[in-house]
Amino acid sequence: MKIETTRFGSQEVEQDTILNFPNGLSNEAHLKNFKLFHKDEDASSDKAPVVFWLQSVEEPNIAYSIFDPSLANFYYNVSLPDEDYDLLKSQSAEDIAMMVIIKNNDTDNSLKKEGLTLVNANITEPLFINLQSLKGLQRSIKDLDYDIFLNVPVVENK
């Protein structure tokens, strides 16, 4: 199937690679299907992608930048209820990737001049994704009331 994306233009994707969020996302509950993209790194590099884009299949203009918070040394101790494991079609926490949505904060241009930019990560509403079953969900964690800020390299579009 062909989908339109915010960052990669028109893309041909296989139906069996689409992530399904049966409950949608907290700010877009009507959107259920997403495709996970990442920028191809230098083929000679052995580094895994850091930032992924969770692109809505239903709404081409909606995509979220996401990443694994452990890459910023931020770790959760979260227990999901049994019904969430059922929804994710998982028997074990090891099957599930936890990601957070990030957004750029353009208030400090001096950081961009140094090749860095400030990003804000929404740690209070992480995403839980089973990459085997392609099921996902977003949960609000009420007892966290702060965001983390990270400096990451800016990738300039040329």
PyRosetta script that sets phi, psi and omega in degrees:
from pyrosetta import init, pose_from_sequence

init()
pose = pose_from_sequence("MKIETTRFGSQEVEQDTILNFPNGLSNEAHLKNFKLFHKDEDASSDKAPVVFWLQSVEEPNIAYSIFDPSLANFYYNVSLPDEDYDLLKSQSAEDIAMMVIIKNNDTDNSLKKEGLTLVNANITEPLFINLQSLKGLQRSIKDLDYDIFLNVPVVENK")
pose.set_psi(1, 152.5)
pose.set_omega(1, -179.3)
pose.set_phi(2, -104.0)
pose.set_psi(2, 133.2)
pose.set_omega(2, 175.5)
pose.set_phi(3, -129.2)
pose.set_psi(3, 154.8)
pose.set_omega(3, 174.5)
pose.set_phi(4, -97.3)
pose.set_psi(4, 141.7)
pose.set_omega(4, -179.2)
pose.set_phi(5, -126.9)
pose.set_psi(5, 160.5)
pose.set_omega(5, 179.6)
pose.set_phi(6, -77.5)
pose.set_psi(6, -29.6)
pose.set_omega(6, -173.5)
pose.set_phi(7, -111.5)
pose.set_psi(7, -22.7)
pose.set_omega(7, -171.2)
pose.set_phi(8, -122.2)
pose.set_psi(8, 10.1)
pose.set_omega(8, 179.9)
pose.set_phi(9, 68.4)
pose.set_psi(9, -153.7)
pose.set_omega(9, 177.5)
pose.set_phi(10, -71.7)
pose.set_psi(10, 134.3)
pose.set_omega(10, -179.5)
pose.set_phi(11, -134.6)
pose.set_psi(11, 137.0)
pose.set_omega(11, 172.7)
pose.set_phi(12, -90.7)
pose.set_psi(12, 121.4)
pose.set_omega(12, -178.4)
pose.set_phi(13, -128.8)
pose.set_psi(13, 152.4)
pose.set_omega(13, 176.6)
pose.set_phi(14, -82.9)
pose.set_psi(14, 138.8)
pose.set_omega(14, 179.1)
pose.set_phi(15, -55.7)
pose.set_psi(15, -34.7)
pose.set_omega(15, -177.1)
pose.set_phi(16, -79.9)
pose.set_psi(16, 11.1)
pose.set_omega(16, 173.5)
pose.set_phi(17, -112.3)
pose.set_psi(17, 5.1)
pose.set_omega(17, -178.1)
pose.set_phi(18, -82.9)
pose.set_psi(18, 129.0)
pose.set_omega(18, 174.7)
pose.set_phi(19, -81.7)
pose.set_psi(19, 136.1)
pose.set_omega(19, 178.9)
pose.set_phi(20, -113.7)
pose.set_psi(20, 124.2)
pose.set_omega(20, 173.8)
pose.set_phi(21, -107.4)
pose.set_psi(21, 93.3)
pose.set_omega(21, -174.2)
pose.set_phi(22, -55.8)
pose.set_psi(22, -30.2)
pose.set_omega(22, 179.4)
pose.set_phi(23, -98.8)
pose.set_psi(23, 6.1)
pose.set_omega(23, -176.5)
pose.set_phi(24, 68.9)
pose.set_psi(24, -168.2)
pose.set_omega(24, 175.8)
pose.set_phi(25, -106.3)
pose.set_psi(25, 160.2)
pose.set_omega(25, -172.0)
pose.set_phi(26, -58.2)
pose.set_psi(26, -37.3)
pose.set_omega(26, -179.3)
pose.set_phi(27, -97.6)
pose.set_psi(27, -3.7)
pose.set_omega(27, 178.9)
pose.set_phi(28, -143.4)
pose.set_psi(28, 63.9)
pose.set_omega(28, -173.8)
pose.set_phi(29, -61.8)
pose.set_psi(29, -24.6)
pose.set_omega(29, -178.9)
pose.set_phi(30, -77.4)
pose.set_psi(30, -15.1)
pose.set_omega(30, 179.2)
pose.set_phi(31, -90.3)
pose.set_psi(31, 123.1)
pose.set_omega(31, -174.3)
pose.set_phi(32, -115.4)
pose.set_psi(32, -25.4)
pose.set_omega(32, -171.7)
pose.set_phi(33, -118.2)
pose.set_psi(33, 133.1)
pose.set_omega(33, -175.4)
pose.set_phi(34, -139.7)
pose.set_psi(34, 153.7)
pose.set_omega(34, 173.6)
pose.set_phi(35, -117.1)
pose.set_psi(35, 136.2)
pose.set_omega(35, -179.9)
pose.set_phi(36, -94.2)
pose.set_psi(36, 124.3)
pose.set_omega(36, 178.3)
pose.set_phi(37, -122.9)
pose.set_psi(37, 159.6)
pose.set_omega(37, 169.0)
pose.set_phi(38, -148.1)
pose.set_psi(38, 155.3)
pose.set_omega(38, 177.9)
pose.set_phi(39, -73.2)
pose.set_psi(39, 132.2)
pose.set_omega(39, 176.2)
pose.set_phi(40, -66.0)
pose.set_psi(40, 126.4)
pose.set_omega(40, 176.8)
pose.set_phi(41, -83.7)
pose.set_psi(41, 172.4)
pose.set_omega(41, 175.8)
pose.set_phi(42, -52.6)
pose.set_psi(42, 128.2)
pose.set_omega(42, -176.1)
pose.set_phi(43, -58.5)
pose.set_psi(43, -25.8)
pose.set_omega(43, -179.4)
pose.set_phi(44, -83.2)
pose.set_psi(44, -8.3)
pose.set_omega(44, -178.3)
pose.set_phi(45, -84.9)
pose.set_psi(45, 143.0)
pose.set_omega(45, 176.3)
pose.set_phi(46, -101.1)
pose.set_psi(46, 12.5)
pose.set_omega(46, -180.0)
pose.set_phi(47, -79.8)
pose.set_psi(47, 137.2)
pose.set_omega(47, 175.2)
pose.set_phi(48, -78.8)
pose.set_psi(48, 153.2)
pose.set_omega(48, 177.2)
pose.set_phi(49, -60.1)
pose.set_psi(49, 146.2)
pose.set_omega(49, 178.6)
pose.set_phi(50, -97.4)
pose.set_psi(50, -46.0)
pose.set_omega(50, -178.2)
pose.set_phi(51, -107.1)
pose.set_psi(51, 135.4)
pose.set_omega(51, 175.4)
pose.set_phi(52, -118.5)
pose.set_psi(52, 158.3)
pose.set_omega(52, 174.2)
pose.set_phi(53, -114.9)
pose.set_psi(53, 125.4)
pose.set_omega(53, 176.7)
pose.set_phi(54, -96.0)
pose.set_psi(54, 97.1)
pose.set_omega(54, -172.7)
pose.set_phi(55, -93.6)
pose.set_psi(55, 126.0)
pose.set_omega(55, 175.5)
pose.set_phi(56, -66.3)
pose.set_psi(56, 135.0)
pose.set_omega(56, 175.1)
pose.set_phi(57, -80.1)
pose.set_psi(57, -34.5)
pose.set_omega(57, -177.2)
pose.set_phi(58, -78.4)
pose.set_psi(58, -33.2)
pose.set_omega(58, -176.8)
pose.set_phi(59, -125.0)
pose.set_psi(59, 100.9)
pose.set_omega(59, -175.6)
pose.set_phi(60, -58.1)
pose.set_psi(60, -26.6)
pose.set_omega(60, -177.3)
pose.set_phi(61, -86.2)
pose.set_psi(61, 5.1)
pose.set_omega(61, -179.9)
pose.set_phi(62, -115.1)
pose.set_psi(62, 118.4)
pose.set_omega(62, 175.2)
pose.set_phi(63, -148.0)
pose.set_psi(63, 145.2)
pose.set_omega(63, -179.8)
pose.set_phi(64, -118.0)
pose.set_psi(64, 134.6)
pose.set_omega(64, 171.6)
pose.set_phi(65, -81.2)
pose.set_psi(65, 129.4)
pose.set_omega(65, -178.3)
pose.set_phi(66, -133.4)
pose.set_psi(66, 156.6)
pose.set_omega(66, 174.7)
pose.set_phi(67, -155.9)
pose.set_psi(67, 165.8)
pose.set_omega(67, 179.6)
pose.set_phi(68, -80.5)
pose.set_psi(68, 116.5)
pose.set_omega(68, -176.3)
pose.set_phi(69, -64.5)
pose.set_psi(69, -19.6)
pose.set_omega(69, 178.3)
pose.set_phi(70, -66.6)
pose.set_psi(70, -21.5)
pose.set_omega(70, 176.3)
pose.set_phi(71, -66.9)
pose.set_psi(71, -18.2)
pose.set_omega(71, 175.9)
pose.set_phi(72, -105.4)
pose.set_psi(72, 19.1)
pose.set_omega(72, -178.9)
pose.set_phi(73, 59.2)
pose.set_psi(73, 35.7)
pose.set_omega(73, 174.8)
pose.set_phi(74, -115.2)
pose.set_psi(74, 121.3)
pose.set_omega(74, -175.2)
pose.set_phi(75, -123.4)
pose.set_psi(75, 141.5)
pose.set_omega(75, 177.3)
pose.set_phi(76, -100.2)
pose.set_psi(76, 152.8)
pose.set_omega(76, 167.5)
pose.set_phi(77, -124.4)
pose.set_psi(77, 84.8)
pose.set_omega(77, -171.9)
pose.set_phi(78, -120.7)
pose.set_psi(78, 134.1)
pose.set_omega(78, 172.9)
pose.set_phi(79, -109.8)
pose.set_psi(79, 124.1)
pose.set_omega(79, 177.3)
pose.set_phi(80, -87.9)
pose.set_psi(80, 144.6)
pose.set_omega(80, 174.7)
pose.set_phi(81, -69.2)
pose.set_psi(81, 160.1)
pose.set_omega(81, -178.8)
pose.set_phi(82, -54.7)
pose.set_psi(82, -38.0)
pose.set_omega(82, -178.4)
pose.set_phi(83, -65.4)
pose.set_psi(83, -28.5)
pose.set_omega(83, 175.6)
pose.set_phi(84, -70.8)
pose.set_psi(84, -39.9)
pose.set_omega(84, 175.2)
pose.set_phi(85, -62.1)
pose.set_psi(85, -38.3)
pose.set_omega(85, 177.4)
pose.set_phi(86, -63.5)
pose.set_psi(86, -45.6)
pose.set_omega(86, 179.9)
pose.set_phi(87, -61.7)
pose.set_psi(87, -39.8)
pose.set_omega(87, 179.8)
pose.set_phi(88, -78.9)
pose.set_psi(88, -6.1)
pose.set_omega(88, -177.1)
pose.set_phi(89, 55.7)
pose.set_psi(89, 51.0)
pose.set_omega(89, -177.3)
pose.set_phi(90, -134.5)
pose.set_psi(90, 145.2)
pose.set_omega(90, 175.7)
pose.set_phi(91, -101.9)
pose.set_psi(91, -11.4)
pose.set_omega(91, -170.8)
pose.set_phi(92, -145.7)
pose.set_psi(92, 146.2)
pose.set_omega(92, 177.8)
pose.set_phi(93, -63.5)
pose.set_psi(93, -24.7)
pose.set_omega(93, -179.5)
pose.set_phi(94, -65.5)
pose.set_psi(94, -20.2)
pose.set_omega(94, 179.5)
pose.set_phi(95, -80.2)
pose.set_psi(95, -9.9)
pose.set_omega(95, -167.1)
pose.set_phi(96, -111.7)
pose.set_psi(96, 130.1)
pose.set_omega(96, 173.7)
pose.set_phi(97, -94.3)
pose.set_psi(97, 135.5)
pose.set_omega(97, 175.8)
pose.set_phi(98, -106.8)
pose.set_psi(98, 127.0)
pose.set_omega(98, -178.3)
pose.set_phi(99, -129.5)
pose.set_psi(99, 160.3)
pose.set_omega(99, 174.6)
pose.set_phi(100, -126.2)
pose.set_psi(100, 151.4)
pose.set_omega(100, 177.9)
pose.set_phi(101, -85.2)
pose.set_psi(101, 135.2)
pose.set_omega(101, 177.7)
pose.set_phi(102, -119.1)
pose.set_psi(102, 160.2)
pose.set_omega(102, 174.2)
pose.set_phi(103, -145.3)
pose.set_psi(103, 151.2)
pose.set_omega(103, 178.6)
pose.set_phi(104, -74.4)
pose.set_psi(104, 147.9)
pose.set_omega(104, 174.6)
pose.set_phi(105, -119.9)
pose.set_psi(105, 106.4)
pose.set_omega(105, -173.4)
pose.set_phi(106, -90.6)
pose.set_psi(106, 24.3)
pose.set_omega(106, -175.3)
pose.set_phi(107, -81.5)
pose.set_psi(107, -16.7)
pose.set_omega(107, -175.8)
pose.set_phi(108, -125.8)
pose.set_psi(108, 92.3)
pose.set_omega(108, -177.5)
pose.set_phi(109, -68.0)
pose.set_psi(109, -23.1)
pose.set_omega(109, -179.1)
pose.set_phi(110, -63.2)
pose.set_psi(110, -31.9)
pose.set_omega(110, 177.9)
pose.set_phi(111, -66.8)
pose.set_psi(111, -34.2)
pose.set_omega(111, 178.3)
pose.set_phi(112, -68.3)
pose.set_psi(112, -34.4)
pose.set_omega(112, 178.6)
pose.set_phi(113, -64.4)
pose.set_psi(113, -28.6)
pose.set_omega(113, 178.9)
pose.set_phi(114, -87.8)
pose.set_psi(114, 6.0)
pose.set_omega(114, -179.7)
pose.set_phi(115, 83.9)
pose.set_psi(115, 12.1)
pose.set_omega(115, 179.8)
pose.set_phi(116, -126.4)
pose.set_psi(116, 156.6)
pose.set_omega(116, 173.9)
pose.set_phi(117, -138.2)
pose.set_psi(117, 153.9)
pose.set_omega(117, 179.1)
pose.set_phi(118, -89.2)
pose.set_psi(118, 130.6)
pose.set_omega(118, 176.3)
pose.set_phi(119, -122.8)
pose.set_psi(119, 149.6)
pose.set_omega(119, -179.4)
pose.set_phi(120, -109.5)
pose.set_psi(120, 125.9)
pose.set_omega(120, -179.1)
pose.set_phi(121, -106.7)
pose.set_psi(121, 131.5)
pose.set_omega(121, 177.9)
pose.set_phi(122, -85.2)
pose.set_psi(122, 89.3)
pose.set_omega(122, -177.3)
pose.set_phi(123, -84.0)
pose.set_psi(123, -10.6)
pose.set_omega(123, -177.8)
pose.set_phi(124, -83.7)
pose.set_psi(124, -11.3)
pose.set_omega(124, 179.2)
pose.set_phi(125, -135.3)
pose.set_psi(125, 67.4)
pose.set_omega(125, -178.0)
pose.set_phi(126, -69.3)
pose.set_psi(126, 159.2)
pose.set_omega(126, 175.1)
pose.set_phi(127, -100.1)
pose.set_psi(127, 140.6)
pose.set_omega(127, 175.2)
pose.set_phi(128, -117.8)
pose.set_psi(128, 121.2)
pose.set_omega(128, -174.0)
pose.set_phi(129, -130.0)
pose.set_psi(129, 125.4)
pose.set_omega(129, 172.3)
pose.set_phi(130, -94.7)
pose.set_psi(130, 106.8)
pose.set_omega(130, -176.5)
pose.set_phi(131, -74.0)
pose.set_psi(131, -11.7)
pose.set_omega(131, 176.0)
pose.set_phi(132, -81.8)
pose.set_psi(132, -49.7)
pose.set_omega(132, -178.8)
pose.set_phi(133, -87.0)
pose.set_psi(133, -12.6)
pose.set_omega(133, -177.6)
pose.set_phi(134, 62.5)
pose.set_psi(134, 35.1)
pose.set_omega(134, 176.0)
pose.set_phi(135, -110.6)
pose.set_psi(135, 145.1)
pose.set_omega(135, 179.4)
pose.set_phi(136, -143.2)
pose.set_psi(136, 162.6)
pose.set_omega(136, 173.9)
pose.set_phi(137, -153.5)
pose.set_psi(137, 159.8)
pose.set_omega(137, 175.8)
pose.set_phi(138, -119.6)
pose.set_psi(138, 134.7)
pose.set_omega(138, -179.9)
pose.set_phi(139, -124.3)
pose.set_psi(139, 141.7)
pose.set_omega(139, 173.4)
pose.set_phi(140, -90.4)
pose.set_psi(140, 129.0)
pose.set_omega(140, 177.8)
pose.set_phi(141, -106.4)
pose.set_psi(141, 103.1)
pose.set_omega(141, -170.1)
pose.set_phi(142, -66.3)
pose.set_psi(142, -29.8)
pose.set_omega(142, -173.8)
pose.set_phi(143, -85.2)
pose.set_psi(143, 5.2)
pose.set_omega(143, 171.6)
pose.set_phi(144, -104.8)
pose.set_psi(144, 126.8)
pose.set_omega(144, -178.1)
pose.set_phi(145, -131.5)
pose.set_psi(145, 35.0)
pose.set_omega(145, 178.0)
pose.set_phi(146, -144.4)
pose.set_psi(146, 160.8)
pose.set_omega(146, 175.9)
pose.set_phi(147, -110.2)
pose.set_psi(147, 158.7)
pose.set_omega(147, 173.4)
pose.set_phi(148, -107.3)
pose.set_psi(148, 152.2)
pose.set_omega(148, 178.0)
pose.set_phi(149, -120.1)
pose.set_psi(149, 133.9)
pose.set_omega(149, -175.8)
pose.set_phi(150, -128.8)
pose.set_psi(150, 145.8)
pose.set_omega(150, 171.1)
pose.set_phi(151, -97.0)
pose.set_psi(151, 122.7)
pose.set_omega(151, 178.7)
pose.set_phi(152, -131.0)
pose.set_psi(152, 152.7)
pose.set_omega(152, 179.4)
pose.set_phi(153, -62.1)
pose.set_psi(153, 141.6)
pose.set_omega(153, 175.8)
pose.set_phi(154, -85.7)
pose.set_psi(154, 135.1)
pose.set_omega(154, 173.3)
pose.set_phi(155, -105.6)
pose.set_psi(155, 111.9)
pose.set_omega(155, -178.1)
pose.set_phi(156, -84.0)
pose.set_psi(156, 135.0)
pose.set_omega(156, 174.7)
pose.set_phi(157, -80.4)
pose.set_psi(157, 131.2)
pose.set_omega(157, -179.1)
pose.set_phi(158, -112.3)
pose.dump_pdb("model.pdb")
